[in-house]
């Protein structure tokens, strides 16, 4: 299929590459000439702006927007809404606030332009591992673009199958779902990221406890000089807390057990806050998720070893740079 990608950052460029590797035709645009040049080398067709992009596509057109949440995405979707025509589809694959998706879908509906919000997880590893996708929006558009999503998804792989009902959606096993109407995709991704905060915080606090077990204030016969690299590695082998985040932890510690390259200032990209807002709307207690978010706020004042580990994990899966340095 033919598709346009607007935004060729850490994930957008690799989404285009994975699609091209799967036999799809990608037309790309980004203000960063270097990012465009790199993707062009891999076979993409480049254009000089959104109007040129629309002219380069055959109807029905599909444009995947992969830009930062907020104004960059809002402005681009609005401009595309004025350029594209009935029957075309706009996809927001970034981390937008789900209520913005509802508003955008409503604005585009009178024009006959479908809007899909695709919560996309996979970070900088998506090119090789594939992307887990949670899709919201018009069902007909989702079905039409199934070849795109199937190519981007990781596939069933060697993960043991869950015993599911015969009528269960087979796409979930492949790594993507149609979660519901506009906003549902980003809502599910928002909760996913809130859970991610909690999981990361648990690893960070646990390894901080391990690291400090040789403190001079402890009884001498209860002090342990523990090898964190070995502990992370052994936990990857058959432990009930094994996970990709633990894999990234082990990799970071193997590179430098002191994590000297990280300050421990941990940023948050918005989804954790939105998940807590949703929990308040629903009167759902989220003790772990809220504590994990507040720990990130505090990390920008003073830093612990555990927060360095949080930074290392975020860099490992998403290439995220650290938050602002401590004041």
C-alpha positions, 0 to 999 in steps of 0.5 A, a space after each residue: 500500500 501507499 502511505 505518507 509519514 509526516 515526522 521522521 524522528 526516533 519512531 517515525 523514521 523507523 516506521 517508514 523503514 519497516 513499512 518499506 521493508 514490508 513492500 509498502 510505498 512511503 512518501 515522507 516529509 519532515 522539516 529536518 533535512 537530515 532525517 529526510 535524507 536518511 529515510 530517502 536512502 532507504 527508498 522513501 519518496 520525499 516531498 517539500 511540504 504537505 500540499 506536495 505530499 497530498 499530490 504525491 498520493 493516490 486516492 484514497 490517501 493515508 497520512 500517518 502523523 508522528 509528531 510530538 503531542 499538542 500543538 505540532 500534531 494539532 496544527 499538522 492535522 488541521 492543515 491536512 484536514 484542509 488539504 485532503 479530501 473525502 475518503 482519505 485518512 489521517 493517522 496520529 501515531 504519537 502520544 496525543 491526549 485522547 480527548 484531543 483525538 475525539 475533537 479532531 475526529 469530530 472536526 474531520 467527520 463533516 469533510 468525510 476524512 477518517 481519523 485514526 489514533 494509534 497508540 504505538 509502543 515499541 520505541 527505538 526497537 520497533 524497526 526490528 521487534 515490531 510495534 504494539 498498536 492500540 487503534 481507535 477510530 472508524 472501523 472501515 478505515 482500520 480494516 482498509 489499512 490492515 496491511 499497514 498495521 499487520 506489517 508494523 506489528 511484531 506478529 505472534 512470534 514465539 510467545 505462548 498462546 493464551 487460551 482464548 474464545 474462538 470468536 476472539 479478535 485474532 489481531 491481538 495475537 499479532 500485536 495490534 487491536 482496534 480498541 474502539 471509536 476515536 480516542 480509544 487507541 490513545 486512551 489504552 496507550 495512556 494507561 499502558 504508559 501509566 503502568 509502565 511508570 509503575 513497573 519501572 519504579 518498582 525495578 528502580 526502588 528494588 535495585 536501589 535497596 540492593 545497591 545500598 546493602 553494604 552501608 556502614 550503618 548496617 550491622 557488619 554481618 548483614 552487609 552485602 556487596 551485591 553484584 547488580 549486573 549478575 542479579 539483573 541477569 539471573 532474574 531474566 532467567 525463569 524469574 516471575 519478574 522477568 520482562 523487557 524492562 528487566 532486559 534493558 536494566 541488565 543491559 544498562 548495568 552490564 555497561 556500567 554498574 554505577 550508571 555514571 552516565 545518568 544524572 537520575 533526572 527523570 522526565 515524564 511525557 504526559 501519559 502518566 499525568 493523563 492516566 491519573 486524571 482519568 482515574 480521578 474521573 472514574 474514582 479508581 484508586 491508583 496508588 502505584 501509578 500516582 506514586 511513580 509519577 510523583 517520584 519522577 517529579 521529585 527526581 528533578 530535585 535530587 537523584 538516587 541510584 534508582 532514578 539513574 536506573 529509570 533514566 537508563 531504562 527510558 533511554 534503552 527502550 525509547 532513546 529518551 534523554 533525561 529530564 532537566 538537571 536538578 536545581 
